[in-house]
Amino acid sequence: RGQLGHGDLDDCDEPMLVEALAGLKIRKIAAGGWHSAALTED
């Protein structure tokens, strides 16, 4: 699935929509130098 959730291993300098999360209600997010996480309502 790729490191950023976009289906590839490309670097990304700007925010991009993660299609796998489309339609989900995100309750909380966290990000750091080496990680990111999203907590959904479900």
N, CA, C and O of each residue as an XYZ file, in Angstrom:
168
protein
N       0.819     -1.201      0.000
C       0.000      0.000      0.000
C       0.852      1.249      0.000
O       0.338      2.324     -0.309
N       2.090      1.165      0.321
C       2.939      2.354      0.311
C       3.087      2.964      1.695
O       2.248      2.766      2.574
N       4.133      3.684      1.864
C       4.459      4.253      3.165
C       3.515      5.367      3.600
O       3.307      5.558      4.798
N       2.937      6.110      2.650
C       2.060      7.231      2.995
C       0.586      6.920      2.796
O      -0.265      7.777      3.034
N       0.276      5.716      2.365
C      -1.117      5.358      2.140
C      -1.641      5.738      0.774
O      -2.849      5.702      0.541
N      -0.735      6.109     -0.149
C      -1.141      6.501     -1.500
C      -0.896      5.401     -2.526
O      -1.151      5.598     -3.714
N      -0.406      4.246     -2.083
C      -0.192      3.128     -2.993
C       1.147      3.136     -3.705
O       1.372      2.325     -4.604
N       2.046      4.042     -3.318
C       3.381      4.077     -3.910
C       4.394      4.398     -2.810
O       4.029      4.550     -1.644
N       5.635      4.498     -3.183
C       6.682      4.805     -2.209
C       7.299      6.179     -2.450
O       8.395      6.461     -1.965
N       6.598      7.037     -3.200
C       7.112      8.366     -3.536
C       7.098      9.291     -2.320
O       6.255      9.160     -1.433
N       8.056     10.238     -2.295
C       8.045     11.296     -1.292
C       6.913     12.266     -1.609
O       6.511     12.399     -2.765
N       6.404     12.936     -0.597
C       5.323     13.902     -0.783
C       5.627     15.120      0.083
O       5.731     15.005      1.304
N       5.769     16.285     -0.542
C       6.094     17.510      0.184
C       4.866     18.309      0.604
O       4.973     19.228      1.416
N       3.704     17.968      0.061
C       2.475     18.692      0.375
C       1.400     17.706      0.821
O       1.439     16.536      0.441
N       0.446     18.164      1.619
C      -0.641     17.266      2.042
C      -1.418     16.721      0.847
O      -1.664     17.438     -0.122
N      -1.800     15.453      0.922
C      -2.601     14.809     -0.119
C      -3.694     13.984      0.550
O      -3.509     13.469      1.652
N      -4.828     13.865     -0.125
C      -5.920     13.038      0.359
C      -5.505     11.571      0.341
O      -4.948     11.095     -0.649
N      -5.770     10.860      1.419
C      -5.563      9.418      1.467
C      -6.902      8.782      1.107
O      -7.820      8.756      1.926
N      -7.012      8.272     -0.113
C      -8.279      7.746     -0.628
C      -8.854      6.643      0.258
O     -10.073      6.505      0.353
N      -7.997      5.857      0.907
C      -8.477      4.769      1.761
C      -9.284      5.294      2.951
O     -10.060      4.548      3.548
N      -9.106      6.570      3.297
C      -9.835      7.159      4.415
C     -11.051      7.967      3.972
O     -11.784      8.491      4.811
N     -11.271      8.071      2.671
C     -12.410      8.839      2.158
C     -13.715      8.255      2.688
O     -13.923      7.042      2.648
N     -14.576      9.109      3.174
C     -15.865      8.668      3.682
C     -15.857      8.270      5.147
O     -16.920      8.058      5.731
N     -14.683      8.164      5.752
C     -14.596      7.826      7.177
C     -14.560      9.105      8.006
O     -14.014     10.118      7.568
N     -15.128      9.060      9.177
C     -15.083     10.199     10.085
C     -13.867     10.042     10.993
O     -13.807      9.131     11.819
N     -12.911     10.934     10.829
C     -11.678     10.901     11.609
C     -11.914     11.636     12.925
O     -12.341     12.790     12.925
N     -11.640     10.976     14.035
C     -11.835     11.567     15.364
C     -10.570     12.264     15.866
O     -10.642     13.350     16.442
N      -9.408     11.634     15.643
C      -8.144     12.202     16.103
C      -7.047     11.825     15.125
O      -7.123     10.797     14.453
N      -6.029     12.669     15.053
C      -4.847     12.346     14.260
C      -3.601     12.639     15.090
O      -3.627     13.455     16.011
N      -2.526     11.965     14.750
C      -1.232     12.199     15.375
C      -0.164     11.989     14.315
O      -0.287     11.111     13.460
N       0.880     12.798     14.376
C       1.965     12.669     13.403
C       3.278     13.069     14.054
O       3.326     13.931     14.931
N       4.323     12.429     13.607
C       5.658     12.730     14.087
C       6.642     12.574     12.943
O       6.245     12.409     11.789
N       7.889     12.626     13.256
C       8.922     12.525     12.243
C       8.944     11.198     11.504
O       9.385     11.133     10.356
N       8.471     10.135     12.156
C       8.547      8.806     11.561
C       7.222      8.057     11.576
O       7.185      6.865     11.271
N       6.132      8.739     11.927
C       4.849      8.031     12.001
C       3.683      8.983     11.758
O       3.828     10.201     11.855
N       2.554      8.421     11.450
C       1.279      9.140     11.461
C       0.187      8.125     11.755
O       0.316      6.947     11.421
N      -0.887      8.587     12.379
C      -1.992      7.701     12.730
C      -3.292      8.486     12.703
O      -3.315      9.684     12.984
N      -4.373      7.797     12.360
C      -5.700      8.404     12.374
C      -6.652      7.457     13.086
O      -6.653      6.253     12.829
N      -7.454      8.003     13.973
C      -8.451      7.230     14.704
C      -9.821      7.581     14.139
O     -10.216      8.747     14.124
N     -10.548      6.559     13.670
C     -11.875      6.793     13.102
C     -12.955      6.556     14.148
O     -12.690      6.002     15.215
N     -14.171      6.980     13.832
C     -15.301      6.761     14.738
C     -15.565      5.286     14.964
O     -15.933      4.887     16.069
N     -15.386      4.473     13.942
C     -15.653      3.041     14.063
C     -14.534      2.398     14.830
O     -14.553      1.188     15.052
